[in-house]
Amino acid sequence: MPYRHIRKEKRVKIRKSNESDKIEIEKIHTRAFGKEKGPVIAGLVNGLFHDPTAEPRLSLVAEEDKKIIGHILFTKVVVTQTREPVSAQILAPLAILPEVQNRGIGTLLIKEGLDRLRQAGGELVFVLGHPNYYPRSGFIPAGALGYEAPYPIPMEHANAWMVQELCPGGIGRVKGRVVCSDVLNQPEHWRE
Ligand SMILES: CC(C)(COP(=O)(O)OP(=O)(O)OC[C@H]1O[C@@H](n2cnc3c(N)ncnc32)[C@H](O)[C@@H]1OP(=O)(O)O)[C@@H](O)C(=O)NCCC(=O)NCCS
């Protein structure tokens, strides 16, 4: 039951982020990812906000009682080795404040993001993340389907590189290596 928590979260509102949310968004990533990784991820988010090659971009926040408690970012990717253009995005990163984790808010942000991308004509969404978490929201391993990550993923983590189609036939129509925006395509973000 992937969305079983969501019904309880009536007070949580999802909306697009705006300029004045940036400091709160930075805090969320810093706290959710911890002392070592947090500042790096917060810096990545800030970089992606200013990266023209990341557009179109979708940045959503979860708000409860007017306080921002979660953030998700989708940015543009290009699937190479294909002559047909495809509307594709990558989900990175997603963070929920530690004190409100495991209440379904991450799942809710993913669902809302995918719905909005679908409505905007999106076809594919990629993610590099926990292979026990993202499949609940419809992601499946991407490597075996012919989508190469920007940098090689070690064999033991192959299932962490995932994709989801937003329209029937999205997967299979195009294949090849996925190239992210300039900021996200740096090797340090693919080393984990
Ligand atoms: C990972 C994260 C975004 C999940 O958001 P959330 O709102 O806490 O998660 P949800 O409430 O939607 O889902 C909870 C379920 O996911 C599982 N889950 C949470 N984090 C997980 C992880 N890192 N790996 C696998 N499963 C995870 C929980 O165990 C729970 O399972 P259950 O439903 O069987 O009890 C959040 O914990 C977070 O911000 N973590 C720190 C930052 C991070 O790791 N971001 C993701 C980078 S890929």
The ligand as an ORCA input file, in Angstrom:
! r2SCAN-3c Opt
* xyz 0 1
  C      14.304      9.330      2.020
  C      13.225     10.351      2.409
  C      13.114     11.404      1.330
  C      11.899      9.602      2.550
  O      10.860     10.542      2.823
  P       9.744     10.199      3.930
  O       8.694     11.216      3.851
  O      10.437     10.035      5.233
  O       9.264      8.774      3.414
  P       7.745      8.254      3.258
  O       7.029      8.573      4.512
  O       7.207      8.683      1.978
  O       7.986      6.698      3.193
  C       8.307      6.014      4.360
  C       8.750      4.618      4.004
  O       9.949      4.690      3.236
  C      10.969      3.981      3.900
  N      12.221      4.710      3.726
  C      12.514      5.935      4.186
  N      13.783      6.241      3.860
  C      14.273      5.178      3.176
  C      15.516      4.866      2.612
  N      16.540      5.730      2.683
  N      15.660      3.678      1.987
  C      14.652      2.800      1.946
  N      13.441      3.022      2.473
  C      13.259      4.196      3.088
  C      10.569      3.966      5.367
  O      11.159      2.881      6.037
  C       9.070      3.818      5.259
  O       8.745      2.464      5.004
  P       7.344      1.818      5.489
  O       6.278      2.581      4.747
  O       7.464      0.411      5.032
  O       7.289      2.009      6.946
  C      13.544     11.030      3.783
  O      13.663     10.036      4.749
  C      14.778     11.897      3.757
  O      14.701     13.097      3.539
  N      15.958     11.276      4.027
  C      17.204     12.002      4.054
  C      17.594     12.492      2.685
  C      17.599     11.396      1.621
  O      18.133     10.317      1.832
  N      16.969     11.711      0.460
  C      16.798     10.786     -0.633
  C      17.985     10.794     -1.515
  S      17.791      9.589     -2.786
*
